[in-house]
Amino acid sequence: MVKYWICVTSPVNFEIVIENEVWGVEDDGRIMGIEERGPTREIFSRYMRRGDRLLFYTKKNKMIRGVYKVASNSYRDHTPKWSDGTYPNRVKIREVDLGKAIHPIVFTRPDLIRNLSFVKYPSRWYSYLQCSMRLISQADYELILSLINSVPH
């Protein structure tokens, strides 16, 4: 069964993720939206599956910047790629072809944050993304995709 995730990163690290087609999470990274607790490396390897969908949220500009899918099983790799951390819990990723170029959307749009099921208090929307990753519903994923697709090109 396909799962849907928001991956939280910096604009600089997003460019590295895209260039290398790899997403990674630190051992002490926080994964939200799941009931299970335990070491991040175990949760990451148990939950991340080939075919899962990833939306990339960049923190400083508060934007959804990419739509990708997981293209490998999870694996551990300490090879340096990012300047601010190792992010050893990794998966390979591939861009999802939406039939047109992706234009970033601002996450703070009221028509978005008011309608996301995981955002219980829209005035504090940012607290729901204080993590490395968040599991979201298919409906939330489709809402975000519909807004991406509605941006004029």
PALUM-375866 format. One record per residue (C-alpha): residue number from 1; x, y, z; residue in three letters. Coordinates in pm, 1 decimal, decimal comma, padded with zeros to 6 digits. Example, Ala and Ser with C-alpha at 12.3 -4.5 7.8 and 13.67 -1.06 7.14 Angstrom:
// PALUM-375866
> 1 | 01230,0 | -00450,0 | 00780,0 | ALA
> 2 | 01367,0 | -00106,0 | 00714,0 | SER
This chain:
// PALUM-375866
> 1 | 00000,0 | 00000,0 | 00000,0 | MET
> 2 | 00139,3 | 00337,9 | -00104,2 | VAL
> 3 | 00205,9 | 00588,1 | 00174,5 | LYS
> 4 | 00227,2 | 00964,7 | 00135,4 | TYR
> 5 | 00489,1 | 01179,8 | 00304,8 | TRP
> 6 | 00595,6 | 01540,4 | 00341,1 | ILE
> 7 | 00975,1 | 01557,4 | 00360,2 | CYS
> 8 | 01102,8 | 01868,6 | 00539,6 | VAL
> 9 | 01436,4 | 02014,6 | 00436,1 | THR
> 10 | 01621,9 | 02338,1 | 00368,5 | SER
> 11 | 01632,4 | 02494,0 | 00020,4 | PRO
> 12 | 02005,4 | 02412,7 | -00003,5 | VAL
> 13 | 01956,2 | 02049,5 | 00099,5 | ASN
> 14 | 01660,5 | 02014,8 | -00138,0 | PHE
> 15 | 01892,5 | 02095,6 | -00429,4 | GLU
> 16 | 02136,1 | 01826,7 | -00307,6 | ILE
> 17 | 01850,2 | 01576,1 | -00268,5 | VAL
> 18 | 01737,1 | 01641,7 | -00626,2 | ILE
> 19 | 02087,7 | 01639,1 | -00773,0 | GLU
> 20 | 02166,6 | 01303,1 | -00608,8 | ASN
> 21 | 01813,7 | 01157,7 | -00627,6 | GLU
> 22 | 01846,5 | 01053,7 | -00263,3 | VAL
> 23 | 01641,6 | 01144,5 | 00045,2 | TRP
> 24 | 01797,2 | 01092,6 | 00387,0 | GLY
> 25 | 01704,7 | 01134,4 | 00752,9 | VAL
> 26 | 01936,1 | 01162,8 | 01053,3 | GLU
> 27 | 01928,0 | 00894,7 | 01323,0 | ASP
> 28 | 01775,9 | 01151,1 | 01559,5 | ASP
> 29 | 01532,9 | 01285,5 | 01296,7 | GLY
> 30 | 01167,0 | 01309,6 | 01393,5 | ARG
> 31 | 00902,8 | 01125,7 | 01191,8 | ILE
> 32 | 00548,4 | 01247,0 | 01262,4 | MET
> 33 | 00207,7 | 01110,2 | 01171,9 | GLY
> 34 | 00266,0 | 00754,9 | 01289,2 | ILE
> 35 | 00173,4 | 00594,9 | 01619,6 | GLU
> 36 | 00489,9 | 00391,4 | 01659,4 | GLU
> 37 | 00780,0 | 00522,9 | 01864,1 | ARG
> 38 | 01136,9 | 00403,5 | 01857,6 | GLY
> 39 | 01470,0 | 00468,8 | 01689,7 | PRO
> 40 | 01433,6 | 00669,4 | 01367,9 | THR
> 41 | 01646,7 | 00422,8 | 01172,2 | ARG
> 42 | 01406,4 | 00138,1 | 01256,2 | GLU
> 43 | 01092,0 | 00341,2 | 01184,0 | ILE
> 44 | 01238,3 | 00471,2 | 00856,7 | PHE
> 45 | 01330,5 | 00121,8 | 00737,5 | SER
> 46 | 00996,1 | -00023,3 | 00846,2 | ARG
> 47 | 00774,4 | 00246,4 | 00690,9 | TYR
> 48 | 00951,1 | 00372,2 | 00376,8 | MET
> 49 | 00865,6 | 00156,2 | 00076,2 | ARG
> 50 | 00931,6 | 00162,6 | -00295,1 | ARG
> 51 | 00644,2 | 00348,6 | -00461,5 | GLY
> 52 | 00564,5 | 00576,0 | -00165,1 | ASP
> 53 | 00502,2 | 00937,7 | -00266,5 | ARG
> 54 | 00706,9 | 01227,6 | -00130,5 | LEU
> 55 | 00625,8 | 01598,2 | -00128,7 | LEU
> 56 | 00922,5 | 01818,5 | -00045,8 | PHE
> 57 | 00864,9 | 02116,0 | 00183,0 | TYR
> 58 | 01148,1 | 02367,7 | 00214,4 | THR
> 59 | 01154,3 | 02542,4 | 00551,2 | LYS
> 60 | 01293,1 | 02888,4 | 00487,3 | LYS
> 61 | 01067,2 | 02975,8 | 00195,1 | ASN
> 62 | 00772,6 | 02765,6 | 00322,7 | LYS
> 63 | 00709,7 | 02600,4 | -00012,6 | MET
> 64 | 00618,0 | 02262,6 | -00155,3 | ILE
> 65 | 00890,8 | 02226,7 | -00415,8 | ARG
> 66 | 00874,6 | 01876,9 | -00556,7 | GLY
> 67 | 00673,6 | 01559,7 | -00608,2 | VAL
> 68 | 00875,9 | 01237,3 | -00600,4 | TYR
> 69 | 00837,2 | 00866,8 | -00543,7 | LYS
> 70 | 01055,3 | 00626,1 | -00351,4 | VAL
> 71 | 01256,6 | 00421,3 | -00601,5 | ALA
> 72 | 01442,3 | 00184,0 | -00366,8 | SER
> 73 | 01418,2 | 00004,4 | -00038,5 | ASN
> 74 | 01560,6 | 00198,1 | 00255,2 | SER
> 75 | 01930,0 | 00158,5 | 00321,4 | TYR
> 76 | 02206,2 | 00297,3 | 00543,7 | ARG
> 77 | 02484,0 | 00504,0 | 00391,5 | ASP
> 78 | 02721,8 | 00741,6 | 00568,6 | HIS
> 79 | 02875,4 | 00881,6 | 00248,8 | THR
> 80 | 02879,6 | 01262,8 | 00285,7 | PRO
> 81 | 02643,5 | 01445,7 | 00050,9 | LYS
> 82 | 02511,2 | 01729,8 | 00266,4 | TRP
> 83 | 02724,9 | 01986,4 | 00449,7 | SER
> 84 | 02508,7 | 01996,1 | 00764,7 | ASP
> 85 | 02466,2 | 01625,3 | 00838,4 | GLY
> 86 | 02510,5 | 01268,1 | 00721,7 | THR
> 87 | 02142,6 | 01168,2 | 00690,4 | TYR
> 88 | 02233,6 | 00796,6 | 00684,2 | PRO
> 89 | 01877,9 | 00656,9 | 00660,8 | ASN
> 90 | 01820,6 | 00685,7 | 00287,9 | ARG
> 91 | 01606,7 | 00597,7 | -00011,3 | VAL
> 92 | 01658,8 | 00665,2 | -00377,8 | LYS
> 93 | 01392,1 | 00886,7 | -00531,8 | ILE
> 94 | 01254,6 | 00966,9 | -00876,9 | ARG
> 95 | 01047,0 | 01264,4 | -00983,8 | GLU
> 96 | 00677,6 | 01195,0 | -01045,9 | VAL
> 97 | 00583,2 | 01300,2 | -01397,9 | ASP
> 98 | 00281,3 | 01527,1 | -01367,7 | LEU
> 99 | 00287,6 | 01607,7 | -01737,6 | GLY
> 100 | 00421,4 | 01958,2 | -01679,3 | LYS
> 101 | 00687,3 | 02143,9 | -01487,0 | ALA
> 102 | 00637,9 | 02171,3 | -01112,2 | ILE
> 103 | 00601,3 | 02525,1 | -00984,2 | HIS
> 104 | 00641,8 | 02560,5 | -00608,1 | PRO
> 105 | 00336,0 | 02648,0 | -00403,7 | ILE
> 106 | 00343,6 | 02846,4 | -00081,7 | VAL
> 107 | 00242,6 | 02622,1 | 00206,2 | PHE
> 108 | 00085,9 | 02907,1 | 00402,7 | THR
> 109 | -00204,0 | 02942,6 | 00156,1 | ARG
> 110 | -00526,6 | 02953,4 | 00360,7 | PRO
> 111 | -00702,1 | 02728,7 | 00106,4 | ASP
> 112 | -00435,8 | 02468,3 | 00180,5 | LEU
> 113 | -00371,1 | 02478,2 | 00554,8 | ILE
> 114 | -00741,7 | 02503,7 | 00644,8 | ARG
> 115 | -00814,8 | 02186,2 | 00448,9 | ASN
> 116 | -00527,7 | 01957,4 | 00548,6 | LEU
> 117 | -00652,2 | 01687,8 | 00784,8 | SER
> 118 | -00332,5 | 01678,8 | 00991,4 | PHE
> 119 | -00343,6 | 02053,7 | 01066,4 | VAL
> 120 | -00575,9 | 02080,6 | 01364,3 | LYS
> 121 | -00489,3 | 02444,0 | 01446,4 | TYR
> 122 | -00431,4 | 02642,4 | 01124,0 | PRO
> 123 | -00279,8 | 02940,1 | 01308,4 | SER
> 124 | -00001,5 | 02703,6 | 01423,7 | ARG
> 125 | 00039,8 | 02514,2 | 01094,5 | TRP
> 126 | 00420,9 | 02532,6 | 01122,7 | TYR
> 127 | 00423,7 | 02311,4 | 01433,3 | SER
> 128 | 00300,5 | 02019,7 | 01221,5 | TYR
> 129 | 00616,1 | 02036,8 | 01009,7 | LEU
> 130 | 00875,5 | 02052,9 | 01286,4 | GLN
> 131 | 01011,6 | 01717,0 | 01186,6 | CYS
> 132 | 01214,2 | 01542,6 | 00918,4 | SER
> 133 | 00910,5 | 01371,0 | 00769,7 | MET
> 134 | 00535,4 | 01354,9 | 00820,1 | ARG
> 135 | 00302,7 | 01079,3 | 00707,0 | LEU
> 136 | -00007,5 | 01233,1 | 00546,8 | ILE
> 137 | -00331,5 | 01097,8 | 00407,7 | SER
> 138 | -00392,4 | 01031,1 | 00040,8 | GLN
> 139 | -00658,7 | 01305,1 | 00048,5 | ALA
> 140 | -00404,5 | 01558,5 | 00180,2 | ASP
> 141 | -00155,7 | 01450,8 | -00087,9 | TYR
> 142 | -00420,5 | 01488,6 | -00359,1 | GLU
> 143 | -00521,5 | 01832,4 | -00226,7 | LEU
> 144 | -00162,2 | 01952,6 | -00250,2 | ILE
> 145 | -00127,6 | 01802,1 | -00599,6 | LEU
> 146 | -00446,6 | 01976,0 | -00712,3 | SER
> 147 | -00303,0 | 02309,7 | -00600,2 | LEU
> 148 | 00026,6 | 02237,5 | -00777,6 | ILE
> 149 | -00166,6 | 02150,7 | -01093,7 | ASN
> 150 | -00375,0 | 02468,8 | -01068,5 | SER
> 151 | -00070,4 | 02699,1 | -01080,5 | VAL
> 152 | -00063,4 | 02862,8 | -01426,6 | PRO
> 153 | 00246,6 | 02781,1 | -01629,9 | HIS
